[in-house]
């Protein structure tokens, strides 16, 4: 198969380094000689360093018929690396074998990957007391970075920006989206926030937890004997959330996951069609973390890994090998990991807080909000997403809910691949046959979806 010239350039750029320069105060930026990639660190607070990586789409033209979009990808966990996982394992131009990805979203938009919050992936703090403890603290750091990127990335000022999130990243997108929208309205940043997309996103922990037992009962992964106890555990969690007992509710959530694992024959919470450990996109037990399920949400981001070795065909191997060598600016003794336990536990008192109000605020500003969900996901189930959407106070909700869904198809393949419902600036995609990782499970329809969301000129 012939490899397009832009993909050859991306492959060569693994070995070719552009010139290093010191940009704005408290920032270091590097990139390829042709400007197709930029990456760098921004010191968002003294001792707190956020890492970002920008790719310019080969489809972008100097005089586009309409503004070319930019997607800022926000990974979940919390504590999972977007620069590693979202980039090389989901939507970036190259896969973990450094081969071109046919379904890369770079075909439809420029891409920015962010290791967020500080302490995640290549991002680091000089002292653990600098780790964020709330989603809003994360948003403040990311806002500081964005204000730098507007000056460091030449294409960003005239490009519609879309925040696209996965899993816990949806909470980041909600708080960051509101922060950006407020800053734009106050004249504090020159950028166009065109949309926020929430993929299998942890927006309302209560609604997701309440959905687990009924969903798994309906697909025969739990039986009636387990149903009452599972629902009781979820109700306890709900009461704790209502009382503001955030750490206790997270522990109850963990207990519920233990219970489901024991009673379901270890169903994969990221795809109920599979057992835990069967899905190559979510290996539950990483040898570096042990076998406890206490942070199951985070551990399943150890994608494609069964152990942390240094072979070049693993995400761990390339991020600490050829990619680190390419970037040059990562501290010499720094070791990249796909997930940070420190980041995960620092958010213990925010983990179970909902972000429905923030979504409502985005809608009130007229910003396009997209919710998309994989059909067979459990941890952030479609049932749970539908439940929290129905709690919105947005004035268009009733009209939105009254509309029929429209089927979506992909290329020339037979059969419906997704459904979509849209009203004004709220959009919901039901992605059939996909679990938690929509771009991995259904790459074709995911690419179609992002083209629709961004209204990309590259149709």
Secondary structure as GFF3:
##gff-version 3
##sequence-region A 1 459
A	DSSP	alpha_helix	5	13	.	.	.	ID=ss1
A	DSSP	beta_strand	21	22	.	.	.	ID=ss2
A	DSSP	beta_strand	27	31	.	.	.	ID=ss3
A	DSSP	beta_strand	37	45	.	.	.	ID=ss4
A	DSSP	beta_strand	48	55	.	.	.	ID=ss5
A	DSSP	beta_strand	70	74	.	.	.	ID=ss6
A	DSSP	pi_helix	82	91	.	.	.	ID=ss7
A	DSSP	three_ten_helix	105	107	.	.	.	ID=ss8
A	DSSP	beta_strand	110	115	.	.	.	ID=ss9
A	DSSP	beta_strand	124	125	.	.	.	ID=ss10
A	DSSP	three_ten_helix	128	130	.	.	.	ID=ss11
A	DSSP	alpha_helix	135	152	.	.	.	ID=ss12
A	DSSP	beta_strand	160	166	.	.	.	ID=ss13
A	DSSP	alpha_helix	169	185	.	.	.	ID=ss14
A	DSSP	beta_strand	192	199	.	.	.	ID=ss15
A	DSSP	alpha_helix	205	218	.	.	.	ID=ss16
A	DSSP	alpha_helix	224	242	.	.	.	ID=ss17
A	DSSP	alpha_helix	246	263	.	.	.	ID=ss18
A	DSSP	beta_strand	267	268	.	.	.	ID=ss19
A	DSSP	beta_strand	271	275	.	.	.	ID=ss20
A	DSSP	alpha_helix	296	299	.	.	.	ID=ss21
A	DSSP	alpha_helix	315	319	.	.	.	ID=ss22
A	DSSP	alpha_helix	322	327	.	.	.	ID=ss23
A	DSSP	alpha_helix	341	346	.	.	.	ID=ss24
A	DSSP	alpha_helix	356	364	.	.	.	ID=ss25
A	DSSP	beta_strand	368	374	.	.	.	ID=ss26
A	DSSP	alpha_helix	382	389	.	.	.	ID=ss27
A	DSSP	alpha_helix	397	402	.	.	.	ID=ss28
A	DSSP	beta_strand	406	408	.	.	.	ID=ss29
A	DSSP	beta_strand	418	423	.	.	.	ID=ss30
A	DSSP	beta_strand	426	431	.	.	.	ID=ss31
A	DSSP	alpha_helix	438	441	.	.	.	ID=ss32
A	DSSP	alpha_helix	443	454	.	.	.	ID=ss33
###
